[in-house]
């Protein structure tokens, strides 16, 4: 396979891997199938954006996603009383997501 979009796919998969490790607590009740599906859809969107607009627009998309992550974890979650790094207190975070605490 000699795809010109290997870079975009590698970046999405790499960031998803690191994000999954760092923010594992935030996906505690998500199924593995759902997490895989989100990664695949993210890679498809990245390739589509790069194919239509060029790699520059892929980097714009990457910046916007990164900005959204920072806003959610550094501002919005703390505003709701939840630690943006650890998802604590668990009861409050699970309630926000609509999950039942085990």
HELIX and SHEET records of a PDB file:
HELIX    1   1 UNK A    6  UNK A   22  1                                  17    
HELIX    2   2 UNK A   24  UNK A   27  5                                   4    
HELIX    3   3 UNK A   32  UNK A   53  1                                  22    
HELIX    4   4 UNK A   55  UNK A   71  1                                  17    
HELIX    5   5 UNK A   72  UNK A   76  3                                   5    
HELIX    6   6 UNK A   77  UNK A   79  1                                   3    
HELIX    7   7 UNK A   90  UNK A   97  1                                   8    
END                                                                             
